[in-house]
C-alpha cells in the first residue's frame, strides 16, 4: 500500500480564551488586554492517510479551523500558539519518531493523541513529562497518569455497544478490520458475559476487499440480532450495503467517529443506533456546538457535509479546547509541567456541555464511564433520548474488566 505523508502542518497564531470555550465577552476583553506571553507549541499525532483517511483525514483541517477561529480573539492569556500536526500513516515506528521530534525538537507542551497505536509512544511522552490529551477511546491510556482523555475508554464504549445491542437481542455479531482493529474483540468478549450477551460471530475483513459476501453470510448463518463494524466509513458503508442486499435486515450498531453524512440517505442505515463519546457532532443548539459548526463553515468549508465531518473531527477540536481550558489555570511561562498542573485544576469541566464531566487526579490514570447516543432516522441524524446528556456505565461492570486489561501478564 502506498504511504502518503501529510507532512508537518504548522498553524501559527493567537488563541482567544473567550472564543475557545465560549466565555463571556468580559473574559475576552480581559484576555485581549494582557501583554503577549511566550508561544505555546502543541503537537498532534494520528493516522490521517491510508485506509483510515475516509474517517480521520479531516483532522488537520479541523485543527486549522480551530486555530483560525481563536486567532481572531486575542490569545489565551496573551499567549500565541503553534500547533504541529503529524501524520503517522501506517509505517511502523513513525508515530514514535514523530513523538520524539515533537518533544525534542519542537518542544511541545502537550500532544493531542488521535493515534490508535499510541502505546508505542505514550511511555516516551511520560518519561519526558509531556501531557497527552487523548482523543480516541483506547486502552493504553488507562494506565498512564499523564494522559488526559476527553471521553470514556474502549471499555466504556464496548459497554455502550453491548447495552444498545441488547435492546435488539442477546447475540451480537462483530466484524473488524484486518488492519489493526482486533483488540476490540477481546474487550467486547470480556464485557459481554456480565451483560448477558454473546458474540457468536467475530470475524475480520480487509478494508479494501472487493466483495464482502462471505462476511455477510457469516452474520446471517450466525443468527445474530445486530452487528458492529469496526471500520472506517468507506468500508463500513460498503459492508452494510452489501449485507443489506443479501437480505440481512438487522440493525448495525454504529459509532460516531466512523459515521458519514451520506448514511442519512442510505436505506441500509435507517433506524440504526449510534454510540458516541461526546455530544453529537452535527448538533447546533448550545453555544459550544454553534461555535464548532460555525468555525468549520467559515474556515474548513470543505469538511462540512463531507465524509470527514464526523465525531473524529470533533474529538480533535475538543482536545484543543481542553488544552485551552487548562492554560487558563497557568500563570507565567507555559511549560509541560505547568500545563499538567493546569489539567489537575479543572473541576467538572465539560467544555461547554460537549463532554461528560472531566476531572483529573495527580498520579492517577483517568477512567471515564459515560457515553452518548444518537441515531439515523427518516433521512436525518437525530439525538438520542438523553439528548446532550451523557449515559453512564455501571462501574461495577467496568472495574473488573479494566483491571484485567491493565494488569501486566503474570501480575
N, C-alpha and C positions, 0 to 999 in steps of 0.2 A: 504494500500500500504506500502510495506517495505521501511523504510527510510534508506538510505545509507549515511554515513558521510565520506567525503574525509579526514577530519581532518585538522590540521594546517600545510600547506606546507610551510616550511621555505626555502627561497632562499637567500643564503648569497654570497656576492662577491663585486667586484669593478666594477662600471659602467663607461663607457667611453663616454664623451660628443661627441667625434668625431664619434664613432660608432653609437650612438643613432640617431643623426639627419643628418648623412652624411655630417658633416662639413669638411673643408679642412684638409689635412694632417698636416698643421702647427698648427691648433687648437688642433688636437690630441696630437701632441708633447708637446704643451703648457700644456695640461691637465696632461700628464704623469709626467711632471717635478715638479708639485706642491706637497707640503707636504700633507700627508694624513690628512683628517679632521675627523669630527665626523661621526658616522654611521647614515644613513638615514633609518628609518623604514617606510615602506609603506604597507598599508593594501589593501585587495581586497575582496569584498563580492559579491556572486552570487549563483544561483541555478545550481550547476554543476552535480547534480544527479536527479533521478526521471524522470518524463515524458519529461523534457526538456533536458535531458542529450545528446540526439542524436544531439542537436544543440549547447549546451553550455558546454558539458563535456570536451572539449579540452582546455578550457581557462587556467586551472592551468599549463598545459604543455607548452602552448604558453608563459605564463609569465616566466616559467622556461627557455625557449629558449631565451627570451629577456634578462634575467639575464645572461645566459651563453654567449650570443653574446657580451654583453657590458663588461663582466668581462675581456675579453682579451685586452681591450683598455686603462685601467688605471684609471677609475673613473670619476665622474662628479666633476670637480674642486678638485680632491683628496678625495672625499667622497665615502666611501663604502655604499652599500645599502642592506637592508634586506627586502624582500617582503614576507608578510604573507597572504596566500590565504585561505579564509574560505568559506566552502560550507554551504549555508543557507538551502538547501533542500526545503522541503515543510512543515516542522514543524513550526506551528505558533509561532512567537516570537523569533525564532532562530536568525534571522538577526539582531534584536535589541540587543540581547545578544552578538552576535559577534562584533557588532559595539562598544559596551561598553568595551569589552575585548581588542579590537584593540587599542582603545583610552586610556583607563585607565590603562591597564596592559602592552601593547606593545608599548605605547607612539608613535603611528604612526603620521607622519606629514601630511598625506593625505590618502584618501581611494578611490580606484578605484571602481566605482559603476557599477556592472553588475547585479544588483538586480531589478527585475520588481516590487518588493514590497518595494522599498526603502522609501516610505512615512512614514513607521513606525520608521525609524531611522535617517532620514535626520534632523529632528528637534534637536535630541540629538547631532549630529555632529556639528550643527550650534551653539548650546549653549557652546560647548567645543572649538569652534574656529578652527575646523579641516576642511580644504577644501576637497570637494568631486569632483572627476573627473568622470563625467557621461559618461558611455559607452553604454547606451541604450536610444533610443528615448522614453522619458516618458513625463509626465505632471507635476508631483510634483515638479520637479526641476525648473519649470518656475517661481516659487515664491521664490526661495532660492538664495539669492545673494552670498552665499558661495559655490554654485555648479558651476562647470566649464565643460560644455558639449563640446564634440568634434564633435557633429552633431546636426541637427535640432531636435526639439521635436516631440512628437507623432502628433502634429497638422501639422507640416511641412510634415511629412511622409504621414499622411492622405490626405493632399492636393495633394501630388505627386501621390498617388494611384488613386485618383479620376481623376486627369488630364490625366494620362495614360489610365485609363479605358474609359474615354470619347472618345478616338480615336476609340473605338470599338462600341460605342453606349452609351445611357444615363442611362441604367439600370445596376447597379452593384449588384451582389449577395455577401453576406458576411456569412462565416461560421467560427465561432471562438470556441476555446477550452473551455470546461466546467470547466477547472482547473484554472480559474482566468484571462481569456482574454476578458471578457465582456466590459471593459471600451472603447475598440476601437470602439464599436458600437455607443456609444454616440458621440465620437469625429467625426466619419465619418458622422453621421447624421447632425451635425452642419455645416459641410463644404459642404455637398452635394448640398444643395439648392443654395448657391451663385454661385456654378459652373454649375448649370443647370443639376444636376444629381439626381437620385433617387436610393434608396436601397430597392426594393420591397421584397427581401428575406434576412432575418437576423436571423440565427439560430445557436444554439450551439450544440456541439457534444463532446463526450468523446475522449480523445487522445488514449484510449486503446480499443475503440469499435471494435468488431469483424467484423461488417458489417456497411457500410455507404449507403445502398440503399435508405433509407428514406431521407437522406441528399441530395443525388444526384437528387432524384425525386423532391425535393423541388426546386432546382435550375432549373430543366427542366420545371416544371409547372409554375414557376415564370417568365419565359420568359426573363431572364437576358441576357445581351450581353457579360458579363465577370464576373468573380468571384474572390474574395480574400479569402485566407485561413489563419487564424491566429492560426497556429500550429507549433510545432517543426517539423523537417524534416521527421521523420519516419511517423507520422500521415498524414502530407501533401502529402507525396508520395502515401500512401495507398488510401486517398480520391480521389486524382486526377486520379489515375489508375482505381479505381472502377467507377468513373463518366465517364471516357472515354469509358470504357467497356459497360456502359449503354447508350452510344450514345451522351453524352454531349461533343460537339466539340468546344465550345467557349474557348477563352483564359483564363488562370489562371493568375491573377496579382500576381506576386511573390515578395518576399522580400529577399534581400541578406543574412540576418542573418540565415534564415531557409533553404537556398539552399544547395544542396549536389552535389558532382561531378557525381553521378550516374544519375542525371537528364539529363545529356548530351546525354546519350544513350537511354533514355526513350522517345518513340514517343509521349506519352501523354503530354510532356512538350515542344515539338518542337515549336519554334517561340513564346514562351511565354516571355513577358517582365518582367524585374526585377527592383524593386526600391531599392536603397541603400542609406546609409547615408554618405559613404566615397567612395573613388575610388574603383573599382573592386578588390577584394582580390586576384584574380588569375593573375592579370596583373604583368608583369615583365619588364617594359620598363624604368621607371625612377630609379635613384639611391635609392630612399627611398623604392620603390616597390621591387627592386632587393635585398636590404638588408633584407626585411621581408621574401621573398621567400627563400633566401639562408640560413637564420637563421633557418627557420623551417626544411629545408632539412638537415642541419647539426646537430641541437640539438633536434629536435622533428620530426624525420622522420616518426613516426607512425601517425602523423597528416596529412601529405601530401597525398592528394588523398582520405582521409577518410571523413566520414560524418561531422566531426568537422573541416574540412578545409573549413571554411566559413567566412562570414563577422563578426560574433560574435567574432571569434578568433582575427581578425584584429582589431576590436574595442578595445579589451583589450590591444593589443600591442600599439595602438596609444594613449590610456590613459597613459600608462607608458612613451611613448615618450613625451607627453605634460608635465608631471612632470619633466622629464629631461631638457626640454627646459626652464621651469620656474626656475629650480635650477641655470641655467646659470646667472640669474639676481640677485642671492642672494650672499651676502658677509658674511663671518663668519659662525657661527653655523647655521645649517639648522633647523628652527623651523616651526611649522604650520603657525604662523603669517607671518614669513618672506617668506615662500613659497607662501602664499596667495598673498602677495605684488609682488612676482615674477610673478605670473599669470597676475596681472594687468599691468605689464611692457611689456608683449608680445604685439606686434603690427602686425596685419595681418599675424599671424602665420598660416602656412598650413602644418607643419610637413613634409616638403619635397614635397609638392604638393598633399598630400593624403587626405586632408580635405578642406572644404571651409575656408575662412579667419576667423580666430579666434581672437576676441578682447573682453576683459572683462573690465567692468567698476565697480569700487568700489561702493558698496551699491546698485547695480542694478542687478536684475536677468537677465540672458542671454537668449535671444531667437534667434536662428539661423534659417534662412529661406531657405536654399539651400539643394539640394539633388543631387544624381547621378543616372544614369540608365545604364543598360546593358541588354542583352537578351540571350536566348538559341536558337541556330540556327545551323542546319546541324551537330549535334553532337558536337558542341563546345559552350563554353561561349565566347561571343563577347561583346566588349564595345558598348555603345550606340552612337548615332550621335554626342554627345558632348564630347566623349572620357573621358579624365581625368578632364574635366572642369565641375564645378557644374552648375545645373539649379536652378534658384532662384524663389521661390513662390512669389505671389503677397502679399505685406504687407497689402494692403487694405482689402484683404480677410482674412488674418490670424489674424490681430489685434483684430477685434471684437470677434472672436472665442476664442482667448487666454484670452480676458477679461472675457468672460462668464465662462470659466473653472477655472480661478484664483480668481474670486470674491467670497468671503465667502457667504454661504447661508444667506439670509436676509440682505446682504450688498447692 
